[in-house]
Amino acid sequence: MNPELRALSLEPEGGDWAGSIALASASLRVAVVCTSNLNRSMEAHHLLKRKGFVVRSFGTESFVKLPGSTADQSSIYDFNTTYDEIHKDLVQKDEEFYANSGILCMLERNMEIKPRPERFQNCRDVFDLILTCEEKVYDQVVEELNSREQVTLHLVHVINVNIQDSFEEASLGAFLFSELCQCIQLLDDVDNKIEEVLLEFEEMSSQTFLHTACFY
């Protein structure tokens, strides 16, 4: 991620970063989506919730997957498995490895937010803004929305920024999503002005933003 954005993400003592927009109201309904609803989407969920947004988070894959100590030792769970159950299973498998890798701490953070990972394709809630963490996930979300029968014609903006699936990059990505949401929250005409905001964020972060509009 761009060094300038990395520097901005360090909050000063006593509160939010200098010049931050005021805490958002609850009117913007936000979803954050990654592959397994474990790291990137949950880090953003945690921060956006703290900022006052109505937010949910999801994965798009068929199963929840976590790496093991070797490439052939991945742990795979279905989306009905709770974070607590995953945590207990990993402790039994290799507590030292999963503690040292930060995965147990991540799951403990997740347990404080909601019981289990959720799959986007199974959710029928209506959102105003859907943020995805990689292009493959963006394509899956757009495909899912476009496959549904349009009923209310409520417009939802789907925006992607590629975020590497590491703890540091997830934290930086969550900061970027938070600042983007706060800017969008204050627009008096989101549908006509969102592209201008995305261009500004591209210049600031040196990241490429994908954007499309879908309808419910």
N, C-alpha and C positions, 0 to 999 in steps of 0.2 A: 504494500500500500504506500501511497505517496508520503514522503517524510513530513511535508507540511501538515497533512492530516494527522499523522502520527503525533506530531507535537501538539496540535490542537486538542487531541483526545485526552491530554493530561489535565485533569480538572484542578484548579487552584484550591488552596485550603479554604474551607468554610462554605463551599457550595459549588454550583455549576460553573462551567468555564466562562471566562469573561465575555460579555456581550451575548450570552445565550438568550434565546427567546424565552419568554415566560412559560411556565408549565402549561401544557396543553389542556384544553377542556376535554370532556368525554364524548364530544360529538363525532370525532373521526374514528370509524371502526376499522381496525388494522389487523391484518394477518401477516405473520412472518413464516416463511416456508423454506426448509432445507430438505435433505434426503431422509433423515431418520428421526428428526425432532429430538435431538440429543444435545448438540453443541451450539451451532450457529444460530438456529432459530430460537433456542431457549435463552441464549445470552441476550439476544435482542428483545425477546419477550420480557425478560427480567428488567432490563433498562427502561423499555417503553412503559411497562406497568408502573415503575417508579416515577416516571414523568407524568403519569396521570392519564395515559391513553387506555381506551378499551381495546384490548389486544388478545389475540389467540395465536397459537403457533402449531405448526404441522410438519409432517414429513410427506414424501410422495412415493417412496419405494414400497415394495410389497412387504418387506420385513425391516426390522430394526437391526442394524449390524454394527458391531464394535470390534476393533482390532484386537488381536492377541499378541503374545510375545513373539510369535513367528507368523509368517504370511498365511500358513495353513491352519492357524488356530483361532480364526475369527469366531466370535460369539454372535449367534443370530436368534432373534426373538420376534414373535408376532406383536402387532400393535396393541393387543389386549394385555400384554405383560406390563406390570407397573414398574416404575423406576425403582421402587423398593425391592421388588422381586429380582430385577436385573442386578441391583447392587449386591444382594445376598448371594446370588449365583456366582458373581465374579469374585467375591470374597472367598467362596469355597474353591473356585478354580485356581486362583493365583493372587492372593491378597496383596502380596508385596509388589508385584508388577503393576496391578491396577491402581494401587495407592500411589506408587512413585510416578506413574504416568499422568496422574491427575484425574483419571476417569471416575474414581470413587467420589472424589470431591465434586465433580461435575454432576453426578447423579444425586448427590445430597442436595446440591443447589436446586436441581430440577424438582425434587420431592417437595420442596418448600413452595413451588409455584403451582403444580398440578399433579394428579396421581400418576398419569401414564402418558406415553407418547401418543399422538393422534395423527391419523392419516387424512390428508386434505381431501382426497377423493370421497371420503365418507361424511364430510361435513356439508350441511346445507344452509349454514348461516350466511347472511348477507354482509359483505364488507364494502367499504369505500376505497380501500387501498390494500393491495396485496404485495408484499415485498419478498422477493426470492433471492437465494444466496448463490445460485449458479445457473448457467444458461440451460442446462438439462432440466433442472427443476422448473424454471420459467416456462419452458416448452410444455412440460407435463401439466402445469397449472392452466396455461392458456388452452391446451387441448381439452382438458377436463371441463372448463367453463364453456367452451364453444360446443361441446358435445351435449350439453344440457338444454332442455327446452327453455326458451326465453319466455318468462311469465310477466315479471314486473317491469322489465327494461331498465332496472336500476343500473347505472353505470358504475363499474369498478375499474380502477387503474391498477394495472399489474406492472411492477417495476423490478428489474433485476440489476444487481451488482454482484460480480463474482467475488466471493469471499473464500479464501482457503480454509480448509477444515482443520484449523489448529486453534488452541485456546487464545493465543495472542491476536490472531487475525479475526477471530470471532468477536473479541472485545472491541477491536477497532471498527469492525463492520457494524456492530451494534451502535456505536457512537455515531457513525455516519447515518444509519437509518433513523436514529433519534433526531438528529439535526434536520434531516430531510422531512420527517413527519411534522416537526414543529414549524418549519417553513410552509409546508402545504396547509397545515391547520389554519394559518393566518391569511391565506389567499381568499380574496372576495369572489373569485371566479376560477375555481380549481380546474375545470375542464379546459378553459382557454389559456390559462397561465402556467400550467404544470410543466409544459415543455421548456419554457423559459427558465424555470427553477432548476430543472434537470441539467440544462446546459451550464448554468452557473456551478452546479455541484460537480459536473464533469471537469470544468476548468480548475476548481479548487482541489479536487482529489486525484486528478489524472486517471480516473476510472471511467470505464464505458458503462453508460446506463441504457438498458433496453426498456422500452415502454410500449404498452399496447392497452387499448380499452376493450373491455368485454361487458356483456350485459347479462343480468339475471332474468 
